[in-house]
């Protein structure tokens, strides 16, 4: 029994059938002399039109005043502390390295 139903034996299946070697291919149709005129013109909106506003955003608050001299002094103090901690850490690491190398050599 052959399958039946929509699409099993209709015109849409003819597109997918294997071409015959004895048939002549259909001649291509001539192109139409159509000229593209561009998209249709749209009307400009009314000059008073605006999109609807749903939320009123409050203005930005004033930032507190910053004292540049005080900030620079605090940054310099922090840099001094950082360098001091680094020097102490490096000295301790150097002493530990010397102790370990001394134990291996002697």
Secondary structure, 3 states (H helix, E strand, C coil): CCCCCCCCCCHHHHCCCCCCCCCCCCCCCCCCCCCCCCCCCCCCCCCCCCCCCCCCCCCCCCCCCCCHHHHHHHHHHHHHHHHHHHHHHHHHHHHHHHHHHHHHHC
